[in-house]
Amino acid sequence: MAFNGTPNLKGRATGSKNRASKQLKEVLSIVTDDLIESIDLSSLNDSDKIKLLIGLLPYLTAKQNYHEVVKTQNSTNWIDDYSEEDLQKLLSNV
């Protein structure tokens, strides 16, 4: 089956939206919202809450560039400096 129309040699215009991607993002947003609402945070222990927070932060903050990532990787993991009691106190203030 050959294409009989006039081909668009320039492709899609810059900045135009992909409808399929937009629809997929909307569906994923609804599913994600429902999933987040179903999580019972009171049933999680403090370390699981912190792991959840650390897992979500990359999606809430701007992406780091290469130099920031290298600097971060060379520093120590700050969360290891706190005891379980310190983390509980920190979370109780949130």
N, C-alpha and C positions, 0 to 999 in steps of 0.2 A: 504494500500500500504506500504509494508515493505521496509526498506533500505537494499539493497543487497550488498553495497560496504564495504570497510574496514573502520571502524569508526576511526576518529582522536581523540584519547583520550586526547591528550595534548591541543587541541583547537587551536585557531589561534596564530601564532607566535607573540612574543612581538614586538611591534612597527609597525606591519603591519597595513595598512590603510584600513578603511572600505569604499568601493567604493560608497555605497549609501550616506553615510554622506558627502563624498567629493563632490559628485554631488549636493546634497542639499545645501551645503555651497556656491558652485559656483552660483547656481540659486538665492539664497538669496542675495548674493553679488551684482549681476546684478540688482535685484529689488531694493535693498537698494540704490545703486548708482543712479539709475533713480529717485527714490523718493527724495533723497537729492538734486539732481540737479533741481527738480521741485519746491522746496521751494523758495519763493521770500522773502529773508531776509529783503529787504527794506520795506516790508509791515508789519513787526513785530515791536511792540514797544520795548523799552529797557528791560522791565521786562521779556517779552516773549523771547527775545534773550538770556538773562541770564538763564532763565529756560531751554531753548534748550541746551545751553552750559553745564549746570549742568547735564542735562539728558544724554548728549553724553560723558562726561568726564570718567565715569566708563568703557566705552568701549575703551578709548584711553590710559588709564593708568593701571598700574599693580594693581592687587587686593590687598587689605589691609589684614593683618592678624588680628586675634582676638584682640590683645592688642592695635593695632592702631585704630581699630573701637571703642573700649571702650573709649580710650582717646578722640577721635573725638566726641563721643556722649556726653561726659561730658563737652565739651567746648561750648561756645555760638555760635550761627549762625552768622558768620561774615558779611554776606550780609545784615542783618537787621540793622547793624550799619551805613549803607550808605543811604542817601536820594536819591530820584529820580534824582535830579540835579547832585549829585555826580556820580551816575551810568551813566548818559548821558555823562558826561565829560570823564569818564573812557572808555566808548564804542567809543566815537569820536576819541580817540587816537589809537584805534585798527586798 
